[in-house]
Each structure stands twice: as structure tokens, then as C-alpha cells.
């Protein structure tokens, strides 16, 4: 059974002595515009049932709208969270790129120093000797750089 029919049946038993005519302002708040004394109860009953059915239709549409707003807010928060995580990961990538670039710069400096040493015939060992800390090679490079 549909929720609207349950709501409709709930209002079916109500026989109001007064009929309230309501309108909706810009903020979707109900305002009582006028009250009319009822002379014909059957007519009032039919009008109230119809009015209540319209009112419940509107309230269900309003609830669906609120539900979709909540879903949109939730999805927006998730999207913002994901974009924040993505920004953080991009920052980490930039930091790693800086570290890698500095390592490349250090390696190129070591290579140029080694080539300078070879051109001056200070050391005869290779790049691996320099990194391993070969005693003769490092001693010659240190003594040359200190001079």
C-alpha cells in the first residue's frame, strides 16, 4: 500500500468545522491566508479531503526533495574529501619529485667531480670506488678538494 493512500485514509476521518486555506510563501512555509466557516459539512469534508490529499502530495514531494538534497550534500562531501585526498597525494608527489631532482643533482655533481678528478689524473678508480669509499681514491679526492 502506498504511503499517500495511508495518509489519505488518515485524513478521511477528519471533519473540520473550519476550512483553512493555506498558501506557500517563497520559503516553503505554510501561511494561513483565511479561515472560512463551514455551512455545508459534506462539501467541507470533500474539500478538506482533496486539500489534505494535495497537501500530502506536496509534503511527499518536499520529502523527496529533501532526501535528494541530503544525497547531494553527502556526495558533495565525499567528492570534496576525495579531492582533498587527491590534493594531498599531489603534494606528496611534488615532494617526491623534489627529492628525486635533488638526488639527480647530487649524482650529477658526483659525476662531474669524478670526471674532474680523472682529467687531473688524481684518481684512477671508477664511480663505484668513489661510492664504496676506496681508501686511495677518497684520500686523493679529499686532499685535492682541501687544497
C-alpha positions in Angstrom: 0.0 0.0 0.0 1.3 3.4 -0.9 2.2 5.9 1.8 0.0 8.5 0.2 -3.2 6.3 0.4 -2.4 5.7 4.1 -2.1 9.4 4.6 -5.3 10.0 2.6 -7.2 7.5 4.8 -5.9 9.1 7.9 -7.3 12.5 6.8 -10.5 10.9 5.6 -11.9 10.6 9.2 -11.2 14.3 9.9 -14.2 16.5 9.5 -13.1 20.0 10.4 -15.6 22.6 11.5 -13.5 25.3 9.8 -11.7 25.1 6.4 -8.3 26.6 6.3 -6.9 27.9 3.1 -3.2 27.9 3.0 -0.6 29.2 0.6 3.1 28.7 0.4 5.4 31.6 0.5 8.9 31.8 -1.0 10.5 29.9 1.9 8.1 26.9 1.6 6.5 27.8 4.9 2.7 27.4 5.2 0.8 30.5 6.0 -2.8 30.6 6.9 -4.4 33.0 4.5 -8.1 32.8 5.5 -10.5 30.8 7.6 -13.9 30.1 6.3 -16.9 29.0 8.5 -18.4 25.8 7.0 -22.1 25.8 6.3 -22.2 22.6 4.3 -20.3 19.8 6.2 -20.3 17.4 3.3 -18.8 20.0 0.9 -16.3 20.9 3.6 -15.4 17.3 4.0 -14.9 16.8 0.3 -12.8 19.9 0.1 -10.7 19.0 3.1 -10.1 15.5 1.8 -9.0 17.0 -1.5 -6.9 19.7 0.2 -5.3 17.2 2.5 -4.5 14.9 -0.4 -2.9 17.8 -2.2 -1.1 18.8 0.9 0.3 15.3 1.4 1.3 15.1 -2.2 3.2 18.3 -1.7 4.8 17.1 1.6 5.9 13.8 -0.1 7.4 15.8 -2.9 9.1 18.0 -0.4 10.4 15.0 1.5 11.8 13.6 -1.8 13.4 16.9 -2.5 14.9 17.0 1.0 16.1 13.4 0.5 17.8 14.3 -2.8 19.3 17.4 -1.1 20.8 15.2 1.6 22.1 12.8 -1.0 23.6 15.7 -3.0 25.2 17.1 0.2 26.6 13.6 1.0 28.0 13.2 -2.5 29.5 16.7 -2.4 31.2 16.0 0.9 32.6 12.7 -0.5 33.7 14.5 -3.6 35.4 17.2 -1.5 37.0 14.6 0.6 38.3 12.7 -2.4 39.6 15.9 -4.0 41.3 16.8 -0.7 43.0 13.4 -0.7 43.9 13.9 -4.3 45.4 17.3 -3.4 47.4 15.7 -0.6 48.7 13.0 -2.9 49.6 15.6 -5.5 51.6 17.4 -2.8 53.3 14.1 -1.8 54.2 13.5 -5.5 55.6 17.1 -5.8 57.7 16.4 -2.6 59.0 13.1 -4.0 59.8 14.8 -7.3 61.8 17.5 -5.5 63.7 14.7 -3.6 64.3 12.8 -6.9 65.5 16.0 -8.6 67.9 16.8 -5.7 69.2 13.2 -5.9 69.8 13.6 -9.6 71.6 16.9 -8.9 73.8 15.2 -6.3 74.6 12.3 -8.7 75.5 14.7 -11.5 77.7 16.7 -9.1 79.5 13.5 -8.1 79.9 12.5 -11.7 81.4 15.9 -12.6 83.7 15.8 -9.6 84.8 12.3 -10.7 85.4 13.5 -14.3 87.4 16.4 -13.0 89.5 14.1 -10.9 90.1 11.8 -13.9 91.0 14.7 -16.1 93.6 15.8 -13.5 94.8 12.2 -13.0 94.1 12.3 -9.3 92.2 9.1 -9.2 92.2 6.1 -11.4 89.3 4.3 -9.8 85.7 4.3 -11.1 82.5 5.6 -9.8 81.9 2.6 -7.7 85.2 3.1 -5.9 84.2 6.6 -5.0 80.9 5.4 -3.6 82.3 2.4 -1.8 84.9 4.7 -0.1 88.0 3.1 -1.6 90.8 4.4 0.6 93.3 5.6 -2.0 90.6 7.3 -4.2 88.8 9.1 -1.4 92.0 10.2 0.2 93.2 11.7 -3.1 89.9 13.5 -3.8 89.8 14.8 -0.2 93.3 16.1 -0.4 92.7 17.7 -3.8 89.5 19.4 -2.7 91.1 20.6 0.5 93.9 22.3 -1.4 
